[in-house]
Every structure is written in C-alpha cells, then in structure tokens.
C-alpha cells in the first residue's frame, strides 16, 4: 500500500498562449545578443582595425579608411581606430593640406573618446608642430601626452622621449626657452645618447 508521500505531484501546466511563450525565448536571445555586443565590441573594433591595416599595407588607403571609420563607429573608446585613421590622413595626404587638418581633427576627437591613451595627444602634437605650425596647440597636446604616459614599459618610455623632444621645440617657438631646456633634459634622462636633444640645449643657451 502506497503512502501519501509516494503520490507524484503533477507538474503545473503552462497555459499561456504559444506566442507569449515564444516571446520569452526571443527576449532571452535578445538579452544575450545585446550583452555579447557590449562585451565583445572592443574585439570587433580591433578586427576592423586589423583589416584596415591590411589594406593600408597594400596601399589601398580608401578601403583602409573605411575599416578604420568602421572600428571607430563600433567602439569609439578603442584608440587604435582613431590612431590609424589619423595617421592614414597624415601619411597619405596626396598633397592635400585638408588631409592634414583631418588628421589633427581625428586625433583631437580620439583624445576625448579615449581619455587615457597617450599616443593620440602625441600624434596631435606632432601634426600641430610639424605640419600645421600651431605651436600653442602642439605644446598643449604634448603636455597632455606626457601627463597620460606612465612610462612603465620600454615602448612608453620611448614614446615619452620623443614627446619631451617635440615639446621642447614647441615651447621654444612659444618663447619658453627655460622650459624647452628642461624638456630636453628630460629627454636625456630617458636616453643619455640622444644627441639632438643635447645639441638643442646648447643652441638654446643651456
């Protein structure tokens, strides 16, 4: 004889309409897709940068530009898209001065979208110094590059070395001779064999 505890408990029926039950599955799928997009979109952006770099190496710059812009659209916080696009404008200017301005604007926009990256302000400072000759903007950008640069790796120290060097020339053009000498002294702290910085100090009367 079975005890009351041996009687199986019936499973409650789901009497909701089939359409509503199907919607539940679609909602779960949508949540997974949206969550995956936000989780993996930096990866998707880097893939686009890689594709753009492939075309750039083949000198197909207009297709490279397309992929760099796509990377920025996917995730503006990934600095590589801004860097590669700005450098594409810088190096593939085709003799058009407007391309240099586009490079500067790209680096400036990237600085805002990726507020911790030291390469974007460095590139902006270099464009302003060497091509556009706006020394005040160049100095501001190069100061920001150094501020963002922790110099924790040899690559970052190398980047800081050139940021200090360019900053010295920008400061000198802005009439800040003493600060320019201090910048080149910082260069020599990173690389004592940096002869152009040593020569610049002598020319500046340091």
N, C-alpha and C positions, 0 to 999 in steps of 0.2 A: 504494500500500500504506500502510495507517494505522500510525502508530507507537503504542506502548503508551500514550503520553500523550494520544492522541486518543480513547481509550475513555471514555465517560461514566461517572461514578461514580454508582451508584444511590443514591437518597435513602432513608435509613433509614425503615422503616415504624414508625408509632406503633401498636403492638399493644395499647395499654392499652384497657380497656373504654370504651365510649362515655360511660357515666355519669361515669367519672372525668375524662375529657376535658371534659365539660360542667361539672363542678365547678370545674375550673380557671378557666373563664370567669366563673362566679359569684363565685369568690374574688376575681378581679381587679375585678369590678364592685363587690363589697362594699368592697374597699380604696379604690376611687375615691370611693364614696359617703361612707364614713366620713371619709376625708381631706377631701372637699369640705365636709362638715358642720362639721368643726372649723375649716376655713379660712374659711368664709363665714358661720358662725353669728352673728358680730357684726353682719353686714349684715342677716340675718334678724331679729335683735333690734331693730335700728333701724327696720326696716319695720313691726314691730309697734308700736313707739313712735309712729311717724308715723300709723298707723291709729288708735291710741288718742287722739292729739292731735286728729285729725279729728272723732271723736265728742265729745270734750270741748268743742271749739269750738261744737258743735251742742247743748251742754248735756245730752248723753246720757251722764251720768257713769258709770253702771253698766257700759255697754259699753266705755267708755274704761278703766275699772278692769280689765276682763277682758283687754284688749290689753296694758296695762302689766304686769300679772302674767305674761302670756304671754312678754313680752320678757325679764323677769327670769328666767323658767324656761329660756328658750333660752340666754341668756348672762348670768349674774349679774355678770360683770366689766364690762358696759356700764352706765355710771352713769345714762344718760338714763332707763331704765326705773324705777329707784329714785326719781330726782328727780321725774319726772312723777307717779308713783303717790303719793308722799308729799305733793306739792303738791295733788294731787286731794283727798286726805283733809283737807288743811289748808284749802283754799278752799271745798270742797263738804262742809262739816261737817254741814249740815242741823240745826244746833242741838244736835248730839250731842257731848258732851265726849269720848266714847270715840274719835271720829274724830280728834281732835287727838292723843290718845295713840298711835293707829295711825300717824299721820303721823310722830311722833317715833320710834317703833319702826322704821318703814320707813327713815327717814334713817339711823338708827343701824346697821341691818343693811347698808344700802348702803355706809356708810363702811368696813365690814370687807371687803365684796366688791370694792369699787373703792378701794383704799387710797391712790391718788394724786389722787383727784378733790377739788378744793377746794369745790365747790358743795354737796356733801352735808353736810359739817360746818357750813357756813354756814347751810343750811336748818334743820339740827337746832338750832343755837344760837339761831336766830330763834324757833323754836317754843318752846324751853325758856324764852327770855327773855320773849316777848310773850304767850304763851298759858298755859304751864304754870307760869311764875314759879319755876322751879328754877334759880336764878342760878349755882350752882356747876356744874351740868351745862352751862348756857349758856356760861359762861366757858371751860370745858374744850373744848367743841366749837368755839367761835370762835377760840380759840388754835390749834386744830388746822387750822382753815380757813386761817388766815394762814400757818401753817407750810407747808402744801401749795401755797400760791399763789405762783408765781414772779413775778407781776406783769409779764410780758413783753409783754402786749398791753393796749390801752386797756380792753377788756372786763374783763380780770383785775384791772387797777388799779382800775376802778370797783367791782368786787366786793370788793376788799381795803378800799376806802374805807369801805364800809358794814359790813364785818366789824370793822374797827377801831372804828367808831362804836358798834355794838352791844356790842362787847367793853368799851368804856368804861362803858356803863351797867351791864353785868353786874358788872364789877369794883367799881363804886361801890356797888352793892347788897351786895356781899360785904365791904364795909368797906375796900377797897383804893383810897382816894382818890388817892394819888400815882400809882399805876399807871393809874387811869382818866384822869387828866390827860395822862399820856404817850400813852395810846391816842388821845385826841382831837387831840393834837399830831401824831400820825402821820396822822390824817385830813387835817389842814391841810397837811401836806407833799404829799399827793396832790392835794388840791383846796383852795387857799387861800380860795376863796369859800364854803366850807361853813360857813354862818353858825351853824347849830345846834351844831356842834362848838365853835365859838368861844364861843358863849353858855354851853355846858356847862362849859367850862374856867373861865369867870368864876363861874358858880354854885358850882363845886367849890372855889373859892378859889385858882385857879391864876393 
